[in-house]
């Protein structure tokens, strides 16, 4: 029996382990506010999951009083557990300049970024320690990460300065995967941009690339029910830009071919073929200048 998209979302969400109540009230503490060149920075403590507070940055352009489109910026992994959400402000070795805080506010967008479990101000326990403890408790580390991102969207919709009808999600590597998972599960996201993280799971197994991704990445029983293409199809017909390097071992080329073919078919059937775009560059696991230009153009077009 064919499931509706909402039924598929519910099925996917159930695979993410024992998650906190989605109806928990979102509470926020303002810790500090700074005026930086080009934007205002709010340092926040978000209470999203009922377990531990989530440090966050919210930034908005200066001298703007209207409601703003907003981007959930998902930070990468890269083994740099200290960086976390600061990637938004400082950038990274595999991201283009300027950092996305400057890039996105320059374009007139507000941006929210949170520290994922074990990163930034939430570090102190190793990734494997978190995974094991959660496993014992019936939880899934990736599920808990996704949960926080979904609640971050909940928070964005409560802000008076955010246009809740114009939300996007964007990230590199682990942040890329978070972008397409979050967009697949949350229909409020209008635009998804993923950079170097669109991985076909079966092709990753075939190319023996499983150890390229951290243990956070793995969801028990996922392959019994979903392919990467199935998850990404839940974003359609909303706008989705994928960016990948042809030499990136974390996103095997044959898998990109498979996902692209599937999504082209889905978007064509839904009458919006122009809303899906995959750009592949002759590079490895990094954002190139061409990719950054594609991100800017896509957001201007769809957000």
C-alpha positions as CSV (number, residue, x, y, z in Angstrom):
1,X,0.0,0.0,0.0
2,X,1.4,3.4,-1.0
3,X,1.8,5.8,1.9
4,X,1.1,9.5,1.6
5,X,4.1,11.8,2.1
6,X,2.9,12.7,5.6
7,X,2.7,9.0,6.5
8,X,6.2,8.5,5.1
9,X,7.4,11.4,7.2
10,X,5.8,9.9,10.3
11,X,7.4,6.5,9.5
12,X,10.8,8.1,9.0
13,X,10.5,10.1,12.2
14,X,9.7,6.9,14.2
15,X,13.0,5.4,13.1
16,X,14.8,8.2,15.0
17,X,14.4,6.5,18.4
18,X,12.7,7.6,21.6
19,X,12.5,11.4,21.1
20,X,11.3,14.1,23.4
21,X,7.7,15.4,23.1
22,X,7.4,17.7,20.0
23,X,4.9,19.8,22.0
24,X,7.3,20.9,24.7
25,X,7.2,24.7,25.0
26,X,10.2,26.4,23.4
27,X,11.9,28.7,25.9
28,X,14.7,31.1,25.2
29,X,17.3,33.0,27.2
30,X,19.0,36.0,25.7
31,X,22.6,35.9,26.9
32,X,24.2,38.7,25.0
33,X,23.7,40.9,21.9
34,X,26.5,42.3,19.8
35,X,26.7,44.8,17.0
36,X,29.0,43.5,14.3
37,X,29.9,44.8,10.9
38,X,26.8,44.3,8.8
39,X,24.7,42.5,11.3
40,X,23.4,42.1,14.9
41,X,24.4,38.9,16.8
42,X,22.2,37.4,19.5
43,X,23.7,34.8,21.7
44,X,20.9,32.6,22.9
45,X,20.2,29.5,25.1
46,X,17.3,27.6,23.7
47,X,15.3,25.1,25.7
48,X,14.1,22.7,23.0
49,X,14.3,19.1,24.2
50,X,13.7,19.0,28.0
51,X,17.1,17.4,28.5
52,X,19.8,20.0,28.1
53,X,19.8,23.6,26.9
54,X,21.0,24.3,23.3
55,X,23.4,27.3,22.7
56,X,22.5,29.2,19.6
57,X,23.3,32.2,17.5
58,X,20.6,34.3,15.8
59,X,21.8,37.0,13.4
60,X,20.0,39.6,11.5
61,X,21.0,42.5,9.1
62,X,21.3,46.0,10.5
63,X,18.8,48.7,9.9
64,X,16.0,46.3,8.8
65,X,12.6,46.5,10.5
66,X,10.4,44.2,8.3
67,X,10.0,40.5,8.8
68,X,12.9,38.7,7.3
69,X,13.3,35.4,5.5
70,X,15.4,33.1,7.7
71,X,17.9,30.3,7.1
72,X,18.7,27.5,9.6
73,X,22.4,27.1,9.1
74,X,23.6,23.6,10.1
75,X,27.3,23.4,11.0
76,X,29.6,20.6,9.7
77,X,31.5,17.9,11.6
78,X,35.0,17.7,10.2
79,X,36.2,16.3,13.5
80,X,36.3,19.8,14.9
81,X,34.0,19.4,17.9
82,X,35.1,22.8,19.3
83,X,33.8,24.8,16.4
84,X,30.1,24.0,16.2
85,X,27.8,27.0,15.4
86,X,30.9,29.3,15.3
87,X,31.3,28.0,11.7
88,X,28.5,30.4,10.8
89,X,30.6,33.3,12.0
90,X,34.1,32.2,11.3
91,X,33.7,29.9,8.3
92,X,35.8,26.8,7.8
93,X,38.8,25.6,5.8
94,X,36.5,23.8,3.2
95,X,34.1,26.7,2.9
96,X,34.4,29.8,0.8
97,X,34.8,33.3,2.1
98,X,33.0,35.3,3.4
99,X,31.6,33.2,6.2
100,X,27.9,32.5,5.8
101,X,27.0,35.0,8.6
102,X,28.2,37.8,6.3
103,X,27.0,36.2,3.1
104,X,23.4,35.6,4.2
105,X,22.9,38.9,6.1
106,X,24.3,40.8,3.2
107,X,21.5,39.1,1.1
108,X,18.9,40.3,3.6
109,X,18.3,37.1,5.5
110,X,18.2,36.3,9.2
111,X,20.1,33.2,10.3
112,X,19.8,30.8,13.2
113,X,22.5,28.2,14.0
114,X,22.6,25.8,17.0
115,X,25.3,23.6,18.5
116,X,24.6,20.0,17.7
117,X,24.9,17.4,20.5
118,X,28.6,17.1,21.4
119,X,29.8,20.2,19.5
120,X,30.7,23.7,20.4
121,X,29.4,24.7,23.8
122,X,27.8,21.2,24.2
123,X,31.1,19.3,23.9
124,X,32.6,17.4,26.8
125,X,31.3,13.9,25.9
126,X,32.7,12.1,22.8
127,X,30.6,11.2,19.9
128,X,30.9,7.5,20.6
129,X,30.0,8.1,24.3
130,X,26.9,9.9,23.4
131,X,25.9,7.3,20.8
132,X,26.4,4.5,23.3
133,X,24.5,6.1,26.2
134,X,21.6,7.1,23.9
135,X,21.5,3.6,22.4
136,X,21.1,2.1,25.9
137,X,18.2,4.5,26.5
138,X,16.5,3.7,23.2
139,X,17.6,6.9,21.6
140,X,19.5,7.5,18.4
141,X,22.1,10.2,18.3
142,X,21.2,11.4,14.8
143,X,17.5,11.4,15.8
144,X,18.3,13.6,18.8
145,X,20.3,16.0,16.5
146,X,17.4,16.1,14.0
147,X,14.9,16.7,16.8
148,X,16.8,19.8,17.9
149,X,16.9,21.1,14.4
150,X,13.2,20.6,14.0
151,X,12.6,22.4,17.3
152,X,14.9,25.2,16.1
153,X,12.5,25.7,13.2
154,X,9.7,25.9,15.9
155,X,11.7,28.6,17.6
156,X,12.1,30.6,14.3
157,X,8.4,30.7,13.8
158,X,7.9,32.3,17.2
159,X,10.0,35.4,16.3
160,X,8.3,38.6,15.4
161,X,11.2,39.5,13.1
162,X,11.0,36.3,11.0
163,X,8.7,35.6,8.1
164,X,7.7,32.0,8.9
165,X,6.5,31.5,5.3
166,X,10.1,32.0,4.0
167,X,12.3,29.5,5.7
168,X,15.4,27.8,4.3
169,X,17.9,25.3,5.6
170,X,21.6,25.1,4.5
171,X,24.7,23.3,5.5
172,X,28.0,21.6,4.5
173,X,28.9,17.9,5.1
174,X,27.1,16.8,8.3
175,X,25.2,20.1,8.0
176,X,24.2,19.1,4.4
177,X,22.7,15.9,5.6
178,X,20.9,17.7,8.4
179,X,19.5,20.1,5.8
180,X,17.9,17.5,3.6
181,X,16.7,15.4,6.6
182,X,15.1,18.5,8.2
183,X,13.5,19.7,5.0
184,X,12.2,16.2,4.3
185,X,10.5,16.0,7.8
186,X,9.3,19.6,8.0
187,X,7.1,21.1,5.3
188,X,7.6,24.6,6.7
189,X,11.0,24.7,5.1
190,X,10.6,26.3,1.7
191,X,14.2,25.9,0.4
192,X,16.9,23.3,1.0
193,X,20.5,23.7,0.1
194,X,22.9,20.9,0.8
195,X,26.7,21.1,0.2
196,X,28.8,17.9,-0.1
197,X,26.5,15.6,1.8
198,X,24.0,14.0,-0.6
199,X,25.0,10.4,-0.1
200,X,23.3,7.3,-1.5
201,X,23.5,4.8,1.3
202,X,23.8,1.7,-0.8
203,X,26.5,3.2,-3.0
204,X,28.4,4.2,0.2
205,X,28.3,0.5,1.3
206,X,29.4,-0.6,-2.2
207,X,32.4,1.7,-2.2
208,X,33.3,0.8,1.3
209,X,32.9,4.3,2.5
210,X,31.0,3.8,5.7
211,X,33.9,4.9,8.0
212,X,34.0,8.2,6.2
213,X,31.0,9.3,8.2
214,X,31.0,9.5,12.0
215,X,28.9,7.1,14.1
216,X,26.3,9.9,14.6
217,X,25.2,9.3,11.0
218,X,23.7,5.8,11.4
219,X,20.1,5.1,12.1
220,X,19.0,1.5,13.1
221,X,16.8,-0.1,10.6
222,X,16.8,2.8,8.1
223,X,17.7,0.8,5.0
224,X,14.8,-1.6,5.6
225,X,12.4,1.3,4.9
226,X,14.1,4.2,3.1
227,X,16.7,5.0,0.5
228,X,18.4,8.4,0.4
229,X,16.3,9.1,-2.7
230,X,13.1,8.3,-0.8
231,X,14.0,10.7,2.0
232,X,14.9,13.5,-0.5
233,X,11.7,12.9,-2.5
234,X,9.8,14.1,0.6
235,X,11.2,17.6,0.0
236,X,9.5,17.8,-3.5
237,X,8.0,19.9,-4.9
238,X,9.8,22.5,-2.7
239,X,13.0,24.0,-3.9
240,X,16.1,21.9,-3.4
241,X,19.7,22.6,-4.5
242,X,22.3,19.8,-4.1
243,X,26.1,20.6,-4.6
244,X,28.7,17.9,-4.8
245,X,32.3,17.2,-5.7
246,X,32.9,14.4,-8.2
247,X,36.0,13.3,-6.3
248,X,34.3,13.4,-2.9
249,X,34.5,9.9,-1.3
250,X,31.6,10.7,1.1
251,X,29.2,11.2,-1.8
252,X,30.1,8.5,-4.4
253,X,29.4,9.6,-8.0
254,X,27.2,6.6,-8.9
255,X,25.0,7.4,-5.9
256,X,24.7,11.0,-7.0
257,X,23.6,9.7,-10.4
258,X,20.9,7.5,-8.8
259,X,19.5,10.3,-6.5
260,X,19.5,12.8,-9.3
261,X,17.6,10.5,-11.7
262,X,15.0,9.8,-9.0
263,X,14.5,13.4,-8.0
264,X,14.3,14.6,-11.6
265,X,11.5,12.1,-12.1
266,X,9.7,13.1,-8.9
267,X,9.9,16.8,-9.6
268,X,8.8,16.3,-13.2
269,X,5.7,14.4,-12.0
270,X,4.9,17.1,-9.4
271,X,5.1,19.8,-12.1
272,X,8.1,21.7,-10.8
273,X,11.2,20.3,-12.6
274,X,13.0,23.6,-12.2
275,X,12.8,23.3,-8.4
276,X,15.4,20.5,-8.2
277,X,19.0,21.2,-9.2
278,X,22.2,19.2,-8.7
279,X,25.5,20.9,-9.4
280,X,28.6,18.7,-9.6
281,X,32.1,20.2,-9.6
282,X,35.5,18.6,-10.3
283,X,36.6,18.7,-6.6
284,X,36.6,16.8,-3.4
285,X,34.9,17.6,-0.1
286,X,34.8,21.4,-0.2
287,X,32.7,24.3,-1.3
288,X,34.1,25.9,-4.5
289,X,33.6,29.5,-5.7
290,X,31.2,28.0,-8.3
291,X,29.2,26.3,-5.6
292,X,28.9,29.5,-3.5
293,X,27.7,31.4,-6.6
294,X,25.0,28.7,-7.1
295,X,23.9,28.9,-3.5
296,X,23.5,32.7,-3.8
297,X,21.6,32.5,-7.1
298,X,19.3,29.7,-5.8
299,X,18.4,31.5,-2.6
300,X,17.7,34.7,-4.5
301,X,15.4,32.8,-6.9
302,X,13.5,30.6,-4.4
303,X,13.6,32.3,-0.9
